[in-house]
Each structure stands twice: as C-alpha cells, then as structure tokens.
C-alpha cells in the first residue's frame, strides 16, 4: 500500500513517518509540504521518491492509495474532501475541522464517495486508555468521573517541537476535542449536559488561553476538563479515571493506579505508540474494507458536542 503524507515536515507529520516505518507493507510514496527546503529535506533524509508543495499533484498519482493529513487545522476539511473526491482514503489529524459545519461536510462526502475517512483521535488507541475501555466494556469498571488536565505553555505561536507555527492552534477544537471524544467513547454515549467557560482572548493570538469544560453522560458519569496555554510547568494531557473499583491515571502510554502503582499494558497492543496504532488501524481498515475505529462518522458526535460547548462561551 502506498501512502502520501501531507504536512510531512511538521511535528506530527514526522511522528506519522516514524510510525509508518514500523509497519510492514506500507510505503510512503509521496509527501506534501508548504516550504520547498523543508519538504525536500524531509524526503531526502527518508529516501522518499516524490515530494511536492501541491497536494493535487500527489493525488493525481495513480499509485497513491491513501493520504494522511498532518496539515494546519484550517486546511483539514477542504483537503480531506479533496482527497475523497480524488478517490483516496484519508486519515485527517485531529481535529477533522475547527467547526461543526465543515466536519459535517467531510461526513457527507465520505458517504457520497464510499472511501474510508478516519479522524486522528489517538486517545482511542493509546494502550492506557484501551485498558480502561476494555474494563468498562467487560463490566469490570464503571466510570464515575474522568478528570483531565491539558496543559501547555504557549503564549507564542509555536508547535509541539517549540518551533514557530504558521497557523493558530485552538484549545477547544483541537485539545478539548481529544477529551470530548474520549469521554463519549468511554461512556458509549453523547454527553447529555455540557458547559464551558473561556478566559480572555490573547491580544495577539486571538484565542482564549484558558478553558474549563464540564460534561455529564446519560449514565451519570462526569467529565471535568481544565485546559491552559498559560501553564509554566510540565506539559501534556493527564487523565484521572475515578471508577467504582479504583482510580487510574493515564499519561499517554503509561497507566498507574491511584497510588502510582504501574499497570501492565504489555499485552494490550503491538506497540505503545498511539500514533502507530492509529495508523495501523487506518491501513488495516483499507485492506479489510471496513469502517475503522475513529472514523469520521463515529467522531462527528464529538464535533457536535464541541459546538454545544462553544455556544456556552457566548451565553
């Protein structure tokens, strides 16, 4: 299977290239970038035969079976639709869009074309969250509250590598999207109640750097989410699952109980890399002709919930 990675020179494009290198039978045949020097260098260092600054050029290549979009959020919807109309399967990094209308447009075109469209909701694939999910599904655990802290220090426009970013990130439509989808995935239902509070807009970035979000599942489970770009300290997203039989804290690939005793995750998945597991699911779904976990259709409810939360900011 031959894949095109768009946004390959960026922080998450590089993560996808690293992940694909661990997956047998997959070849990166083309990459797309925004700057000639960085894109050429990314292709040369990995021995990728084709690079371009024009996504349409890659899509016109018959050998390309599918595309991974790690491009700026504001481009996701139009580019995903462009890939689908070109007959290519597409995995679009989280979030699929920064508004509900564009998310629904992707869903409609996916139905129209019949191609696979998957959203990069990597929390569904992290072994730590997979372990919790399997325990909830089996009835061994009942979730009472999911408490999540998502903290960064980004008062300037920088990416995950600390390099200048050409577009503005968003706490709600990107970082909160992870937790909104995770909460609904773990509880198996759309949140019945939501609220959201946003701090003042940054004078240069034009976005709120602090948010507080709450959700309630029809089952009664709660989610409390705190997000900040003002946190001067360890960054990342940390999830505390308070359950009827124990408390568990997930930090990306690691999971401990409420007393910091590690949970063995060695038999959960073939890798502890959530992005690799996400990509493996994408390629497997294409090979098997099935809907993937984290399909655009499955994740539309998260975008609908984000839209409800955003409306709370102005009410």
C-alpha positions in Angstrom: 0.0 0.0 0.0 1.3 3.4 -0.9 0.6 6.5 1.1 1.0 10.2 0.8 1.8 12.2 3.9 0.8 15.9 3.7 2.4 18.2 6.3 5.3 15.7 6.5 7.9 18.3 7.6 5.8 19.4 10.6 5.9 17.9 14.1 3.1 15.4 13.7 3.9 14.7 10.1 7.3 13.4 11.4 5.5 11.3 14.0 3.4 9.6 11.3 6.5 9.0 9.2 8.2 7.4 12.2 5.2 5.2 12.8 4.8 4.1 9.2 8.5 3.0 9.2 7.4 0.3 11.8 4.5 -1.0 9.7 5.2 -3.8 7.2 3.8 -3.5 3.7 3.3 0.3 3.7 5.4 2.7 1.6 5.4 6.5 1.8 5.5 7.2 -1.9 4.9 11.0 -1.7 5.0 13.8 0.8 3.5 17.3 0.6 4.8 20.4 2.3 4.5 24.2 2.4 8.1 25.2 2.1 10.4 23.8 -0.6 13.6 23.4 1.5 12.0 21.6 4.5 9.9 19.3 2.2 12.8 18.4 0.0 15.0 17.7 3.1 12.3 15.5 4.7 12.0 13.4 1.5 15.8 13.1 1.1 16.5 12.0 4.7 13.9 9.2 4.4 14.5 8.2 0.8 11.0 9.2 -0.3 10.9 9.4 -4.1 8.4 12.1 -4.6 7.7 15.4 -2.9 5.7 18.5 -3.8 4.1 21.7 -2.5 0.8 20.9 -4.2 -1.5 18.2 -2.7 -3.3 17.9 -6.1 0.0 16.7 -7.7 0.2 13.8 -5.2 -3.5 13.0 -5.6 -3.1 12.7 -9.3 -0.6 9.9 -8.9 -2.3 6.6 -9.6 0.0 4.7 -7.2 -1.3 6.6 -4.2 -3.9 4.6 -2.3 -4.4 6.8 0.7 -3.4 10.1 2.4 -2.5 11.1 5.9 -3.2 14.8 6.5 -1.0 16.4 9.2 -1.5 19.9 7.8 -2.8 23.1 9.6 -6.3 22.6 11.2 -7.9 25.3 9.0 -7.0 23.2 5.9 -8.3 19.8 7.1 -11.8 19.9 5.9 -11.1 21.1 2.3 -8.1 18.8 1.9 -10.0 15.8 3.3 -12.8 16.4 0.8 -10.2 16.9 -2.0 -8.7 13.5 -1.1 -12.0 11.7 -1.1 -13.1 13.2 -4.4 -9.8 12.0 -5.8 -10.7 8.5 -4.8 -8.2 8.3 -2.0 -8.8 7.0 1.5 -7.9 9.7 4.1 -6.8 9.9 7.7 -7.1 13.5 8.9 -5.3 14.5 12.0 -7.3 15.7 15.0 -9.4 17.8 14.7 -11.0 17.0 11.4 -12.1 20.7 11.3 -12.4 23.7 13.6 -16.2 24.0 13.3 -19.2 21.7 13.0 -20.3 22.7 9.5 -17.0 21.6 8.0 -17.0 18.4 9.9 -20.4 17.5 8.6 -19.2 18.3 5.0 -16.5 15.7 5.4 -19.0 13.2 6.6 -21.3 13.9 3.7 -18.6 13.5 1.1 -17.4 10.2 2.8 -20.9 8.8 2.3 -21.0 10.0 -1.2 -17.7 8.5 -2.3 -17.6 5.4 -0.2 -13.9 5.9 0.6 -12.6 5.5 4.2 -12.3 8.7 6.1 -10.8 8.5 9.6 -10.1 11.2 12.2 -6.9 11.1 14.3 -8.4 10.6 17.7 -5.3 9.0 19.1 -6.6 8.6 22.7 -8.8 5.8 21.5 -5.6 3.9 20.6 -3.2 4.8 23.5 -2.8 1.4 25.4 -3.6 3.2 28.7 -7.0 4.3 27.5 -7.5 1.0 25.7 -7.0 -0.8 29.0 -9.7 1.3 30.7 -12.0 0.9 27.7 -11.8 -2.9 27.8 -12.5 -2.9 31.6 -15.6 -0.7 31.1 -16.9 -2.8 28.2 -16.5 -6.0 30.2 -18.3 -4.5 33.2 -15.2 -4.8 35.5 -15.2 -1.0 35.9 -17.9 1.7 36.0 -16.7 5.2 35.3 -17.7 7.8 37.9 -15.6 10.8 36.7 -13.0 11.5 34.1 -10.8 14.4 35.3 -8.4 15.7 32.7 -5.7 18.4 32.8 -4.4 19.5 29.4 -1.6 22.0 30.0 1.0 23.8 27.8 3.0 27.0 27.9 2.2 28.6 24.5 1.9 32.3 24.8 3.5 32.5 21.4 2.6 30.6 18.2 4.7 27.5 18.5 4.2 23.8 17.7 4.9 20.7 19.7 8.6 21.0 18.9 8.7 24.6 20.1 9.2 25.9 16.5 7.2 28.8 15.1 3.8 27.8 13.7 2.3 29.3 10.6 -1.3 28.9 11.9 -3.0 29.4 15.2 -3.9 26.4 17.4 -7.1 26.2 19.5 -7.7 24.8 22.9 -11.4 23.9 22.2 -11.4 22.5 18.7 -8.1 20.7 19.0 -7.1 20.0 22.5 -10.5 19.7 24.1 -11.5 17.5 21.1 -9.3 14.7 22.5 -11.1 14.6 25.8 -14.7 15.2 24.5 -14.3 12.2 22.1 -12.6 10.1 24.8 -15.3 10.7 27.4 -18.1 9.8 24.9 -16.1 6.8 23.7 -15.5 5.5 27.2 -19.1 6.0 28.3 -20.6 4.9 25.0 -23.0 7.9 24.8 -23.2 11.5 23.8 -22.9 13.9 26.7 -26.4 14.9 28.0 -25.2 18.1 29.7 -22.3 20.3 28.9 -20.9 23.7 30.0 -17.8 25.7 29.0 -16.0 28.8 30.4 -13.3 30.6 28.4 -10.8 33.1 29.7 -9.9 36.4 28.0 -8.7 36.4 24.4 -4.9 36.7 23.9 -4.3 40.2 22.3 -2.0 38.7 19.6 -3.2 35.1 19.1 -6.9 36.0 19.3 -7.7 32.8 21.2 -8.5 32.1 24.9 -5.5 30.6 26.7 -7.6 29.1 29.5 -10.8 27.0 29.5 -12.9 25.0 31.9 -15.2 22.4 30.5 -17.7 20.1 32.1 -19.8 17.2 30.7 -22.3 14.7 32.1 -23.1 11.3 30.5 -26.6 9.9 30.5 -25.2 7.3 32.8 -24.4 10.0 35.4 -20.6 9.9 34.8 -18.9 13.3 34.9 -16.0 14.8 33.0 -14.1 17.7 34.3 -11.6 19.2 31.8 -9.1 22.0 32.5 -7.1 23.4 29.6 -4.4 26.1 29.6 -1.7 27.5 27.3 -0.5 29.6 30.3 0.8 26.7 32.4 4.5 27.2 33.2 5.5 23.6 34.1 5.3 20.1 32.8 3.2 20.0 29.6 0.8 17.4 28.3 -2.5 15.8 29.0 -3.2 13.7 32.1 -6.4 11.8 32.6 -7.6 10.6 36.0 -10.3 7.9 35.8 -12.3 7.7 39.0 -14.2 4.4 38.9 -16.3 2.3 41.2 -13.4 -0.1 41.7 -10.3 2.0 41.8 -8.7 5.1 40.4 -6.4 5.1 37.4 -4.2 7.8 35.9 -3.3 7.7 32.2 -0.3 9.6 30.9 -0.2 8.9 27.2 1.3 5.3 27.0 1.6 4.8 30.8 -1.1 3.9 33.3 -0.9 3.8 37.1 -3.5 3.2 39.8 -4.4 5.9 42.4 -1.3 5.1 44.4 1.1 5.3 41.4 1.5 1.6 41.1 2.1 0.8 37.4 -0.5 -1.2 35.4 1.0 -3.8 33.0 0.0 -2.8 29.4 2.3 -5.2 27.6 -0.5 -7.4 26.2 -2.8 -4.6 25.1 -1.4 -3.8 21.7 1.5 -4.5 19.3 3.1 -1.1 20.2 2.9 1.5 22.9 2.9 4.3 20.3 -0.6 5.6 19.9 0.1 7.2 16.5 1.5 4.0 15.2 -1.6 2.1 16.4 -3.8 4.8 14.8 -2.0 4.4 11.5 -2.2 0.6 11.7 -6.0 0.8 12.2 -6.2 3.0 9.1 -4.3 0.7 6.9 -6.0 -2.4 8.2 -9.4 -0.9 7.6 -8.5 -0.2 4.0 -7.1 -3.7 3.5 -10.2 -5.3 5.0 -12.8 -2.9 3.5 -14.3 -2.0 6.8 -15.1 1.1 8.9 -12.2 1.9 11.1 -12.4 2.8 14.8 -12.3 6.6 14.9 -14.0 7.0 11.6 -15.2 10.5 10.7 -18.8 9.2 11.1 -18.1 7.9 14.6 -16.4 11.2 15.6 -19.0 13.6 14.4 -20.8 13.4 17.7 -17.6 14.8 19.4 -17.7 17.8 17.0 -21.4 18.3 17.8 -20.6 18.4 21.5 -17.7 20.8 20.9 -20.2 23.1 19.1 -22.5 23.0 22.1 -19.7 23.8 24.4 -18.6 26.7 22.2 -22.1 28.2 22.4 -21.7 28.3 26.2 -18.8 30.7 25.9 -21.1 33.4 24.5 -24.2 32.7 26.5 
